[in-house]
Amino acid sequence: MVCTMAFLRALLSTARMIRHSSPLSAGLPADDAVLLDAPDERLSPALVAAALGDPGPAAKLLATTRDSADWENRDRYLGRLVTFARHRDGWLTDWLATAPRDPDALLVKAELAVRRAWESPARAERLHEVGPLITAAAEAEPRDPVPWRLALDHARGTHATHTAFESLWEQAIRRSAHHYGCHVAALRYLSAAWYGSHRECFDFAERAAEDAVPHSLVQALPVRAAFALLLDTQALGRTTSVLEERIDAAADAAIRLSAAYRPGDPWPAEVRNLLAYVLLARGRWAEALEQFTLIGQHATSFPWSSVSDDALGRFLDARDGARLQVASVTPLRNRADRGRPRGHYA
C-alpha cells in the first residue's frame, strides 16, 4: 500500500506539472528574451560609445551623477563601465590621457586597478600598490562616497584591522549615510568568509535595514546575509537551524521591498534575483516564482555566478524549477470545476 500510494502521488504530481506549467509561464518572458545584466537607457549609449573607443558618453554620464550627487547610480554605472574596461580599456586610456585629473576618470581607473588586484595571485601585494589610486579618486571629489566604498573593499583584501576599517566606514557614511555599496562592502568584511561570523553579519544587516530610509536597497542587506549563510551551508554539506528564522525574516523583508518597485524595474533587479535564490533554497516556490515574474527579463550575474559558471543558464534553470514545483502542488481541479459535468477522462 505504501508503494502504491507513493506511486499515486508521483502520478498526480506529474499530471499537475503537465496541466499547470504552461499557464504558470504567463508573465514570464521567453528564455531568449532574458538578458544578463542588461544596461539601462542611460548606461547603454556609454557602453556602445566605449566599444567604439569614445569615452565621451561615459564621462558625461559619470559627471552627471557627480553633479547631482546621485551616488547610488554613480556606483552602479561605475561597476558596469569597469566590467567592460577589464577587457577593453583603450577608451579609458584615451580619457586619462586627455583629462588626467578628471575625478570620474580617476574613479574608473582606481576601481579597475582594485578589480585586477583582487584577481591576482599576489592579491594583498597588488592591493597595497593600488592604494594611492583610491586616495587620488577620493581627493578629486571629497563629497563622493564611492571611493570610500573602494577603500572598504581594499581594506578587506589587505587584512585591515577592525579599527582601520571602522575609520574608513566613518568616512564613507559621513558622505552618504545610506549608501548601498558601502553597506555591502561592510557586510562582506563582517562575513564568516572574512573577519566576522554569520551572526555578526545578520546583526549588522538587520540594524542597517531598520535604520534605512523607505525603499532603500539597504533594506535588502539581511537577505544578502541569508545568502552568505546558505552558500556556506551548502558548501560544507551541513544544515543549520539556528538562523533559519532570521533567513525567513530576511526574505519576508525583501519581499516587502520588492513590492515597492514596479515589475520589470532594473533598479531592484539584483535584489529580486538574490531574493528568488533564497526563496528557492527555503522551498518557498510560489513566492520565488512571483519574484521571477517581477524580475522579467532582468537577470543579474549575482547571485547566480556564485553557484555556476553559466549565470544566465542557472537563472533560467532556477526559474523553470520554481514554475514546475508550483505546478506540481497545484490541484488538478479548482473548486469552481467541481460542479461541472465531467467527461470520461475528466
Backbone torsions as a table, in degrees:
resi	resn	phi	psi	omega
1	MET	NA	-40.3	-179.6
2	VAL	-61.6	-44.2	-179.7
3	CYS	-66.1	-38.3	179.0
4	THR	-63.8	-43.6	-179.6
5	MET	-65.7	-39.6	178.5
6	ALA	-63.9	-40.5	178.8
7	PHE	-64.9	-39.4	179.4
8	LEU	-64.0	-43.6	178.9
9	ARG	-61.5	-39.4	178.9
10	ALA	-64.4	-40.8	178.5
11	LEU	-63.3	-45.0	-179.6
12	LEU	-64.0	-40.0	179.7
13	SER	-62.7	-42.8	178.9
14	THR	-63.8	-42.9	179.1
15	ALA	-61.7	-40.8	179.6
16	ARG	-65.0	-41.8	179.9
17	MET	-62.0	-43.4	-179.2
18	ILE	-64.9	-41.9	-175.6
19	ARG	-73.3	-38.4	-169.5
20	HIS	-103.9	-13.3	-174.8
21	SER	-65.4	-36.1	179.6
22	SER	-67.5	-49.1	177.2
23	PRO	-59.6	-33.2	-179.0
24	LEU	-71.7	-12.2	176.4
25	SER	-78.7	-13.3	179.3
26	ALA	-60.0	131.4	-178.9
27	GLY	92.9	-12.3	177.2
28	LEU	-98.6	127.9	177.9
29	PRO	-65.5	153.5	176.9
30	ALA	-60.5	155.5	-178.1
31	ASP	-53.5	-42.6	-176.2
32	ASP	-76.7	-4.4	176.0
33	ALA	-94.7	-10.5	-179.1
34	VAL	-81.3	131.4	-177.7
35	LEU	-116.4	140.4	179.2
36	LEU	-91.6	120.9	177.6
37	ASP	54.8	46.5	-179.0
38	ALA	-64.1	131.4	178.4
39	PRO	-73.2	152.3	177.1
40	ASP	-82.7	-177.5	-173.2
41	GLU	-69.0	-18.6	177.7
42	ARG	-85.6	-38.3	-176.3
43	LEU	-79.9	-34.1	-173.6
44	SER	-55.0	-48.3	179.4
45	PRO	-62.4	-32.7	179.5
46	ALA	-67.1	-39.5	178.8
47	LEU	-69.2	-40.7	178.2
48	VAL	-62.0	-45.0	-179.9
49	ALA	-64.7	-40.8	178.8
50	ALA	-61.8	-37.5	178.0
51	ALA	-63.0	-27.0	178.4
52	LEU	-92.2	3.2	178.2
53	GLY	89.2	9.8	-176.9
54	ASP	-104.6	112.5	179.8
55	PRO	-83.4	-5.6	-173.4
56	GLY	-53.7	-54.9	-179.4
57	PRO	-61.6	-37.2	177.5
58	ALA	-65.0	-42.0	178.5
59	ALA	-62.7	-42.9	179.7
60	LYS	-65.6	-40.6	-179.3
61	LEU	-62.0	-49.3	-179.0
62	LEU	-68.6	-34.6	176.8
63	ALA	-64.1	-36.9	178.1
64	THR	-64.2	-43.3	178.9
65	THR	-65.7	-34.8	179.5
66	ARG	-69.9	-45.3	-178.8
67	ASP	-62.7	-34.5	-178.4
68	SER	-95.1	5.0	-177.8
69	ALA	53.7	37.3	178.2
70	ASP	-88.8	72.5	-169.8
71	TRP	-69.2	-30.7	-179.8
72	GLU	-65.8	-51.1	178.7
73	ASN	-67.0	-33.0	178.2
74	ARG	-58.8	-46.3	-179.7
75	ASP	-65.6	-41.7	-179.5
76	ARG	-65.1	-46.8	-179.9
77	TYR	-66.2	-37.6	176.8
78	LEU	-56.7	-47.6	-178.6
79	GLY	-58.6	-41.8	-178.4
80	ARG	-71.4	-38.8	178.1
81	LEU	-65.9	-38.1	179.5
82	VAL	-70.7	-37.4	175.3
83	THR	-57.3	-41.8	177.3
84	PHE	-67.3	-41.8	-176.2
85	ALA	-68.6	-20.6	179.0
86	ARG	-60.1	-28.3	-178.3
87	HIS	-110.8	-24.7	-179.7
88	ARG	-141.4	95.8	-174.1
89	ASP	-112.6	13.1	-180.0
90	GLY	-60.0	-37.6	179.5
91	TRP	-64.7	-35.2	178.4
92	LEU	-71.1	-40.4	177.3
93	THR	-59.3	-43.3	178.5
94	ASP	-65.4	-40.4	-179.6
95	TRP	-61.2	-47.6	-179.5
96	LEU	-66.2	-31.2	179.4
97	ALA	-67.5	-35.8	-178.1
98	THR	-89.9	-23.3	-178.2
99	ALA	-142.3	69.7	-173.1
100	PRO	-64.8	-17.9	-179.4
101	ARG	-110.4	9.6	178.5
102	ASP	-63.2	124.2	-176.7
103	PRO	-61.6	-29.2	-179.9
104	ASP	-76.0	-42.5	176.9
105	ALA	-63.2	-40.6	178.8
106	LEU	-64.4	-34.8	179.2
107	LEU	-67.8	-44.0	178.0
108	VAL	-63.2	-42.7	179.0
109	LYS	-59.7	-43.6	-178.7
110	ALA	-66.9	-45.1	-179.5
111	GLU	-63.7	-41.4	179.1
112	LEU	-62.7	-41.8	179.7
113	ALA	-65.0	-39.9	178.5
114	VAL	-65.0	-44.5	179.2
115	ARG	-58.9	-46.5	-178.6
116	ARG	-66.4	-35.4	177.9
117	ALA	-66.1	-39.7	178.5
118	TRP	-61.8	-31.6	-177.6
119	GLU	-82.4	-10.4	-175.9
120	SER	-78.6	144.0	173.4
121	PRO	-60.1	-29.6	177.2
122	ALA	-97.0	56.4	-170.9
123	ARG	-56.0	-55.0	-174.5
124	ALA	-59.5	-43.2	-179.6
125	GLU	-64.1	-45.8	-180.0
126	ARG	-64.7	-38.1	179.3
127	LEU	-64.9	-39.9	177.0
128	HIS	-59.5	-37.2	-178.4
129	GLU	-66.8	-32.2	-175.6
130	VAL	-90.9	-0.4	179.3
131	GLY	-52.3	-45.1	-179.6
132	PRO	-60.6	-28.3	178.0
133	LEU	-67.0	-37.5	177.1
134	ILE	-66.5	-42.9	177.6
135	THR	-59.3	-42.9	-179.4
136	ALA	-63.6	-40.4	178.7
137	ALA	-66.4	-38.9	179.9
138	ALA	-67.9	-40.0	-179.6
139	GLU	-72.3	-25.8	-178.3
140	ALA	-70.7	-28.8	176.8
141	GLU	-142.9	89.6	-173.9
142	PRO	-61.5	-21.4	-179.2
143	ARG	-78.5	-20.4	-167.2
144	ASP	-76.9	123.3	176.5
145	PRO	-80.2	-15.2	-172.7
146	VAL	-64.6	-41.0	174.5
147	PRO	-59.9	-28.3	179.0
148	TRP	-76.9	-28.1	170.0
149	ARG	-63.7	-41.4	175.2
150	LEU	-60.6	-41.5	-179.9
151	ALA	-63.2	-36.2	178.0
152	LEU	-67.1	-42.7	176.4
153	ASP	-64.1	-40.2	178.6
154	HIS	-62.3	-42.4	-178.6
155	ALA	-63.9	-37.8	178.5
156	ARG	-61.7	-43.4	-177.8
157	GLY	-74.3	-22.1	-179.7
158	THR	-98.5	12.0	176.3
159	HIS	60.8	42.5	178.5
160	ALA	-64.1	147.2	178.0
161	THR	-70.0	164.7	176.9
162	HIS	-59.0	-38.4	-179.1
163	THR	-63.9	-45.0	179.2
164	ALA	-64.4	-40.0	-179.5
165	PHE	-66.3	-41.4	179.3
166	GLU	-61.8	-35.7	178.7
167	SER	-65.0	-42.7	177.1
168	LEU	-66.1	-40.6	179.3
169	TRP	-60.2	-41.1	178.5
170	GLU	-61.7	-41.7	178.5
171	GLN	-65.2	-38.2	-178.4
172	ALA	-66.1	-52.4	-175.1
173	ILE	-74.9	-18.4	173.8
174	ARG	-64.7	-30.5	-179.8
175	ARG	-85.9	-32.2	177.8
176	SER	-157.4	102.2	-170.3
177	ALA	-63.2	-25.0	-175.2
178	HIS	-121.0	27.7	-178.0
179	HIS	-67.1	123.4	-173.9
180	TYR	-64.6	-47.0	-177.3
181	GLY	-60.7	-39.1	178.2
182	CYS	-66.1	-38.4	177.8
183	HIS	-66.2	-39.0	177.6
184	VAL	-64.4	-40.3	178.3
185	ALA	-61.9	-41.1	178.0
186	ALA	-66.8	-39.2	179.4
187	LEU	-61.9	-40.5	178.5
188	ARG	-64.1	-41.0	179.1
189	TYR	-60.8	-37.7	-177.3
190	LEU	-83.8	-3.0	-174.6
191	SER	-71.1	162.1	179.0
192	ALA	-65.3	-24.4	179.8
193	ALA	-73.6	-15.1	-176.7
194	TRP	-123.6	-98.2	-169.7
195	TYR	-119.7	16.8	-178.9
196	GLY	-137.5	-143.0	-178.5
197	SER	-148.7	168.4	177.5
198	HIS	-61.6	-35.7	-179.7
199	ARG	-67.6	-43.6	177.5
200	GLU	-63.2	-38.5	179.1
201	CYS	-60.6	-47.9	178.9
202	PHE	-65.1	-41.7	-179.3
203	ASP	-58.8	-48.3	179.8
204	PHE	-63.3	-46.8	-176.5
205	ALA	-62.6	-42.8	-177.5
206	GLU	-68.8	-39.8	178.1
207	ARG	-66.3	-42.7	179.5
208	ALA	-63.0	-40.4	179.8
209	ALA	-64.5	-38.9	178.8
210	GLU	-64.1	-35.0	-177.4
211	ASP	-86.2	-8.0	-173.4
212	ALA	-70.7	153.4	175.5
213	VAL	-73.6	158.1	-179.0
214	PRO	-54.7	136.8	175.7
215	HIS	69.1	7.7	176.5
216	SER	-72.1	142.2	177.8
217	LEU	-67.2	-14.0	174.3
218	VAL	-59.2	-25.5	177.2
219	GLN	-64.3	-16.4	179.8
220	ALA	-91.9	1.7	-179.6
221	LEU	-56.4	-41.5	179.5
222	PRO	-58.8	-33.1	-179.9
223	VAL	-72.7	-25.1	171.7
224	ARG	-68.9	-39.3	176.1
225	ALA	-63.9	-38.5	178.3
226	ALA	-63.9	-42.2	179.5
227	PHE	-61.9	-44.0	179.8
228	ALA	-60.2	-40.9	178.5
229	LEU	-65.7	-45.9	-179.5
230	LEU	-62.3	-40.6	179.7
231	LEU	-64.7	-42.6	178.9
232	ASP	-65.3	-41.7	179.8
233	THR	-61.8	-44.0	-179.5
234	GLN	-67.0	-38.6	-178.3
235	ALA	-66.7	-35.6	-177.6
236	LEU	-87.4	-8.0	178.6
237	GLY	68.2	31.4	179.1
238	ARG	-132.8	164.8	178.7
239	THR	-115.6	161.4	178.0
240	THR	-139.0	142.6	177.1
241	SER	-112.9	-9.4	-174.5
242	VAL	-62.5	-42.1	-173.6
243	LEU	-108.4	12.4	-176.7
244	GLU	-61.1	-39.0	179.3
245	GLU	-64.4	-35.8	179.6
246	ARG	-71.6	-34.0	176.3
247	ILE	-62.6	-47.7	-179.2
248	ASP	-66.7	-38.1	177.6
249	ALA	-64.5	-38.5	177.3
250	ALA	-63.5	-42.1	178.1
251	ALA	-64.0	-41.8	179.2
252	ASP	-61.4	-42.3	179.6
253	ALA	-65.3	-39.3	179.5
254	ALA	-68.6	-32.8	175.7
255	ILE	-62.4	-42.9	178.4
256	ARG	-64.1	-40.7	178.1
257	LEU	-64.3	-44.5	179.7
258	SER	-58.8	-38.2	-178.4
259	ALA	-66.0	-17.9	-179.0
260	ALA	-78.9	-10.9	-179.2
261	TYR	-111.1	153.7	-178.4
262	ARG	-71.5	153.3	175.5
263	PRO	-59.2	139.9	178.1
264	GLY	77.1	4.9	179.5
265	ASP	-68.6	124.9	-179.4
266	PRO	-70.4	-22.0	-175.9
267	TRP	-61.2	-50.4	179.5
268	PRO	-91.1	16.0	-173.3
269	ALA	-59.5	-44.3	-178.5
270	GLU	-64.0	-39.9	177.5
271	VAL	-63.0	-41.9	179.6
272	ARG	-66.5	-39.1	175.7
273	ASN	-61.8	-44.5	178.9
274	LEU	-63.5	-43.5	179.4
275	LEU	-62.2	-42.2	178.5
276	ALA	-59.2	-42.0	178.5
277	TYR	-60.6	-47.8	-178.2
278	VAL	-64.0	-41.8	179.1
279	LEU	-63.2	-40.4	176.8
280	LEU	-62.9	-42.6	179.9
281	ALA	-62.5	-28.1	179.6
282	ARG	-92.1	2.5	179.0
283	GLY	73.4	22.1	179.9
284	ARG	-96.6	72.9	-167.5
285	TRP	-63.9	-47.5	-175.9
286	ALA	-63.7	-39.6	179.3
287	GLU	-69.3	-35.7	176.4
288	ALA	-64.7	-42.1	179.5
289	LEU	-62.8	-36.7	177.3
290	GLU	-62.7	-39.3	177.9
291	GLN	-67.2	-38.8	176.7
292	PHE	-61.8	-35.4	176.8
293	THR	-65.6	-42.3	179.3
294	LEU	-69.3	-32.3	178.2
295	ILE	-64.1	-39.8	-177.9
296	GLY	64.6	-124.8	-176.5
297	GLN	-92.6	2.7	-171.5
298	HIS	-95.6	71.9	170.6
299	ALA	-73.1	146.1	179.3
300	THR	-123.7	150.3	-179.5
301	SER	-58.2	-46.2	176.3
302	PHE	-87.4	129.8	12.4
303	PRO	-97.3	-3.5	-168.4
304	TRP	-63.7	-33.0	179.2
305	SER	-68.5	-15.3	178.1
306	SER	-76.0	-17.6	-176.4
307	VAL	-123.2	0.2	-178.4
308	SER	-158.5	148.8	174.1
309	ASP	-76.7	-15.9	178.6
310	ASP	-113.6	86.1	-174.4
311	ALA	-61.3	-44.7	-178.4
312	LEU	-66.4	-43.3	177.6
313	GLY	-61.3	-39.5	179.3
314	ARG	-65.9	-39.3	176.4
315	PHE	-60.2	-48.6	-177.5
316	LEU	-65.1	-39.0	177.3
317	ASP	-64.1	-41.5	179.9
318	ALA	-64.8	-41.1	178.7
319	ARG	-62.8	-44.3	177.4
320	ASP	-64.2	-39.3	179.1
321	GLY	-62.0	-42.2	178.4
322	ALA	-63.3	-43.3	-179.1
323	ARG	-62.6	-44.1	-178.7
324	LEU	-69.4	-36.0	177.8
325	GLN	-64.9	-42.2	178.3
326	VAL	-65.3	-42.0	179.9
327	ALA	-62.2	-36.3	-175.0
328	SER	-69.9	-20.8	-179.6
329	VAL	-109.1	3.2	176.8
330	THR	-80.8	127.7	-178.9
331	PRO	-54.7	144.4	179.4
332	LEU	-61.4	-33.4	179.6
333	ARG	-123.8	137.9	170.5
334	ASN	-77.8	161.6	179.1
335	ARG	-58.3	-33.1	-178.4
336	ALA	-66.8	-19.6	-178.3
337	ASP	-81.3	-15.1	-167.1
338	ARG	-65.6	-30.5	-177.4
339	GLY	-91.1	0.7	-175.5
340	ARG	-86.6	150.5	177.0
341	PRO	-61.2	143.8	-178.6
342	ARG	-114.7	137.5	172.7
343	GLY	-77.9	-179.4	-176.2
344	HIS	-59.6	-34.9	-177.1
345	TYR	-103.3	15.4	-179.7
346	ALA	-68.9	NA	NA
